[in-house]
Amino acid sequence: MRKIYIFIFVMFLVDESSSAQQPLRIAFDFNKPDTASFSTVLRHAKNLMMLRPNSSLEIVCHGQGLDMLLKDKTTVQKEIEELAVSFHVTFLACEATMKRRGVDKSQLVTQATTVPTATLELALKQQDGWSYIKE
């Protein structure tokens, strides 16, 4: 009986260690305007990437959340650069929001790229098996 318990325990450890190394694919939906929220979403992304460095993370900014990616409004440009360079986190700006707000691509931080609409990007990622997190 003891051998069975040991076997089950060892199998549990093997299962836990292998699942802990699986890369994640997560799309963050971000549309908050306040600087505390900027820091929170970046902290969440960094924590995930520290635990699963081979993962893929996108932070999709739209609505008032676009401010996080605007050079003249962001308070977290250094953190964005660190995540983009060290962990290859992708920062995406919604072109529909940019058009509505009169924002040009030149106003975005250099690490940001654009997508036609945030909702389409998030829907496509979910269809492709990515996890969705509303920040």
N, C-alpha and C positions, 0 to 999 in steps of 0.2 A: 504494500500500500504506500509505503514511504517513497518508493521509486516512482510511483505514478504522480505523486505530489511534486516531486523534484522535476520530473519530465514536464508537467504542466507549467511549473514556474519558469523553467528554462525556455519553453516555447513562448510564454508570455513575454519574457525579456527579449527574445529574438524578434518577435513581432513588433514590440515597442521600438526597438532600436532601428529596425528597417523603415517603419513608418515615419520616424522622426527625421529621416534623411530625405524623404520624398519632397521634391520641389513643389511649391505652391504657385498657382496663377491667380492673382487677385486684382480686381479692378475696384478702386476706391471712387465713390461718387461724392464729390465735394462741391458744395454751393453755399458755404457760410462766409460772411464778410469779416468776421472779427479775427484779430491777430492771435488770440488765445486758441482759436480753432485751427489756425494755420499750424501752430506749434504742435497741437494734439495730433493732427493727421500725420505730420512728419515723424513724430515720436512713435506712433503706431507702425508706420512703414519701416522705420529703422529697427525697432524691436523685432519685427517679423524677419527682416533680412539678416539680423544678427543670428537668429535661430535657424533660419533656412536660407543660407546665402545663395543657393542656386535657384531661388524662386524668381518669378517674374511679377513685378508690381507696376500697375499704372495708377496714376492719380489724375482723374478726369475732372477738370475745373470748369464750372459753368455758373451762370447767374452771378450772384455776388461773390461767389468763390473764385471767380476769375481774378479778383484783386490779389490773390496769393501769387499769381504769375506775372503781375504787372510791375515793371522795374520801379516805378515811382510810388507804388502802394505796398509792396511786400515788405515784411519785416523778417523774412526767413530765407533770403537769397543765399546766404552762406550754407544753410542746411540743405536747401534744394540742390546746390552744386555738389555737396558732399554725397548725398544720396544718389545723384545721377552718375557721379564719377566712381564712387566706391562700390555701389551696389547695382548700378544700371537701372535704377527706378526711372520710369518714363513719366513725364509730366505733360499732360495734354490740355490744350485750351480749346474751348468750344467756339468755332467760327461763327455760329449763329448768334451767340452772346456777344462776340466781338463786334459783329456787324450792328447789332441792336444798340450797343453802347458806343459805337464810333471808335473802336480800338483797332489800331494797326499792328501787324505782326512785329514791327520794330519796337513796339512798346513792351513786348514780352521779355522775360528773362531769357538768357541764351539757351538754357536747358529745355525750354518749352517747345513743343511742336503743336500742331493744330489738327483737329478733326472737324468734319463738316458740322456734326451736332453731337453733343454729349450723349443724348438718349440713344442715338443710333450706335455709337461706339460701345456703350454699356450693354445694349441688347445683343450686339454681335459677339461681344466677349462672353456673355452668359451662354449664348447658343454654342459657343466653341468650348464650353466646359469651365470657364473661369468662374471663380467665386466672386460674389458681389458684396461689397460692404458700403453701406450708407454712412458717411462720416458726418 
